[in-house]
Amino acid sequence: MIPDPQLNRRLLAASGFTELGLFQEAVEELEALPVEVRQTRVALVVWLELYQGWQKWAEAVSVAMRLAEAEPQESNWQVALAYATRRCRGLAYARDVLIDASQRFPNCAMIQFNLACYDAQLGRLGEARMRLRQAIQIDKHLVDLARTDPDLEPIRDEVE
């Protein structure tokens, strides 16, 4: 967090408003922050949550890209970028984001899992099966998610 309690209150308020679906109020809280604070990691994370909740995908892509550039070692920003890209530009573009990310994070279960989802939806069933097996091998808990994720419907009967 930020050392200033008033600024932290604004960030927490913005996050709370986002959770309640009060998106304009969240924007007002974030825009009331000093410009230099709006560009910090913690503020960018709140902006990303806001744009995802509000389904403002182009804006979410922009913020996720900034976070990914600022913290290239953090795989979650690649997943967030792909998620927003999928909704803004389509599955094929989102897949490209994750293919690139999978080269940098070969042992990230969520990247492999999301690639399995995208491949299944794109009809790349062999690749989807391989990616799903790899994701579950990395994180066994993903088998439960695989059983319910609608993107994996084309290969659902093969989930062990």
Wavefront OBJ file of the C-alpha trace (Angstrom):
o trace
v 0.000 0.000 0.000
v 0.881 3.676 -0.019
v 2.141 5.242 3.245
v -0.479 8.026 3.220
v -3.674 6.798 5.010
v -5.919 9.160 3.015
v -4.596 7.816 -0.286
v -4.987 4.247 0.958
v -8.581 5.031 1.900
v -9.246 6.197 -1.660
v -7.717 3.037 -3.111
v -9.745 0.845 -0.772
v -12.894 2.834 -1.552
v -12.303 2.457 -5.289
v -11.811 -1.279 -4.864
v -14.968 -1.531 -2.750
v -17.018 0.466 -5.233
v -15.777 -1.843 -7.993
v -16.883 -4.917 -6.034
v -20.321 -3.330 -5.618
v -20.574 -2.513 -9.319
v -20.429 1.237 -8.633
v -17.910 1.861 -11.364
v -18.295 5.610 -11.784
v -17.763 6.088 -8.060
v -14.607 3.966 -8.272
v -13.326 6.143 -11.120
v -13.991 9.272 -9.063
v -11.945 7.877 -6.168
v -9.065 6.923 -8.458
v -9.102 10.221 -10.311
v -8.954 12.081 -6.977
v -5.520 10.549 -6.365
v -2.457 12.654 -7.171
v -1.211 11.955 -10.705
v 2.012 10.325 -9.496
v 0.035 7.921 -7.285
v -2.295 6.920 -10.138
v 0.725 5.422 -11.912
v 1.901 3.257 -9.007
v 1.578 -0.502 -9.079
v -1.086 -0.582 -6.369
v -3.232 2.001 -8.161
v -2.800 0.261 -11.518
v -4.005 -2.992 -9.967
v -7.165 -1.225 -8.762
v -7.638 0.319 -12.220
v -7.304 -3.158 -13.758
v -9.885 -4.604 -11.362
v -12.200 -1.708 -12.178
v -11.922 -2.115 -15.941
v -12.346 -5.885 -15.730
v -15.445 -5.551 -13.560
v -16.862 -2.842 -15.801
v -16.011 -4.898 -18.883
v -14.049 -2.047 -20.412
v -11.697 -4.415 -22.170
v -9.596 -2.001 -24.234
v -8.796 -0.071 -21.055
v -8.045 -3.337 -19.218
v -5.639 -4.307 -22.010
v -3.829 -0.999 -21.637
v -3.449 -1.297 -17.860
v -2.467 -5.000 -18.004
v 0.199 -4.128 -20.581
v 1.595 -1.444 -18.292
v 1.685 -3.844 -15.357
v 3.327 -6.540 -17.496
v 5.987 -4.077 -18.636
v 6.598 -2.843 -15.081
v 6.769 -6.364 -13.618
v 7.919 -8.679 -16.416
v 8.608 -11.472 -13.900
v 4.909 -11.597 -12.870
v 2.947 -14.118 -14.950
v -0.443 -12.952 -13.633
v -0.251 -9.801 -15.723
v 0.124 -11.921 -18.859
v -2.998 -13.893 -17.909
v -4.891 -10.643 -17.259
v -3.670 -9.235 -20.572
v -4.819 -12.324 -22.449
v -8.201 -12.307 -20.701
v -8.841 -8.683 -21.673
v -7.456 -9.242 -25.176
v -9.857 -12.149 -25.679
v -12.833 -9.934 -24.932
v -11.521 -6.962 -26.854
v -9.907 -8.513 -29.945
v -10.790 -12.211 -29.919
v -9.486 -15.642 -29.014
v -6.750 -15.856 -31.624
v -5.115 -12.645 -30.394
v -5.444 -13.731 -26.767
v -3.862 -17.063 -27.657
v -0.916 -15.237 -29.205
v -0.418 -13.333 -25.943
v -0.307 -16.587 -23.990
v 1.866 -18.434 -26.497
v 4.456 -15.697 -26.002
v 3.963 -15.808 -22.228
v 4.312 -19.602 -22.168
v 7.832 -19.233 -23.560
v 8.759 -17.011 -20.608
v 6.713 -18.916 -18.011
v 6.716 -22.570 -19.121
v 5.724 -23.796 -15.648
v 2.837 -21.420 -15.052
v -0.247 -23.584 -14.673
v -2.721 -20.773 -15.356
v -1.064 -19.866 -18.650
v -1.211 -23.503 -19.758
v -4.799 -23.850 -18.507
v -5.954 -20.743 -20.374
v -4.147 -21.895 -23.510
v -6.047 -25.186 -23.204
v -9.294 -23.222 -22.987
v -8.455 -21.051 -25.992
v -7.264 -24.020 -28.038
v -10.430 -25.971 -27.222
v -12.570 -23.056 -28.358
v -10.514 -22.627 -31.525
v -10.929 -26.328 -32.401
v -7.272 -27.160 -31.690
v -8.317 -30.140 -29.601
v -4.999 -31.987 -29.625
v -3.184 -28.909 -28.379
v -5.949 -28.263 -25.838
v -5.540 -31.771 -24.410
v -1.771 -31.397 -24.197
v -1.982 -27.963 -22.529
v -4.612 -29.159 -20.070
v -2.525 -32.183 -19.090
v 0.464 -29.899 -18.582
v -1.542 -27.418 -16.485
v -2.924 -30.179 -14.245
v 0.521 -31.738 -13.912
v 1.792 -28.383 -12.598
v -1.247 -27.746 -10.374
v -3.465 -30.722 -9.524
v -6.208 -28.405 -8.211
v -6.981 -27.298 -11.759
v -8.727 -30.601 -12.469
v -11.770 -29.311 -10.578
v -11.824 -26.114 -12.618
v -11.381 -28.136 -15.813
v -14.530 -30.089 -15.013
v -16.635 -26.934 -14.963
v -14.951 -24.410 -17.267
v -17.295 -23.909 -20.242
v -14.372 -23.282 -22.601
v -13.250 -26.878 -22.128
v -16.601 -28.377 -23.130
v -15.159 -29.888 -26.352
v -12.785 -32.060 -24.289
v -14.696 -32.242 -20.994
v -15.230 -36.013 -21.117
v -11.450 -36.481 -21.173
v -10.784 -34.612 -17.912
v -9.560 -37.144 -15.358
l 1 2 3 4 5 6 7 8 9 10 11 12 13 14 15 16 17 18 19 20 21 22 23 24 25 26 27 28 29 30 31 32 33 34 35 36 37 38 39 40 41 42 43 44 45 46 47 48 49 50 51 52 53 54 55 56 57 58 59 60 61 62 63 64 65 66 67 68 69 70 71 72 73 74 75 76 77 78 79 80 81 82 83 84 85 86 87 88 89 90 91 92 93 94 95 96 97 98 99 100 101 102 103 104 105 106 107 108 109 110 111 112 113 114 115 116 117 118 119 120 121 122 123 124 125 126 127 128 129 130 131 132 133 134 135 136 137 138 139 140 141 142 143 144 145 146 147 148 149 150 151 152 153 154 155 156 157 158 159 160
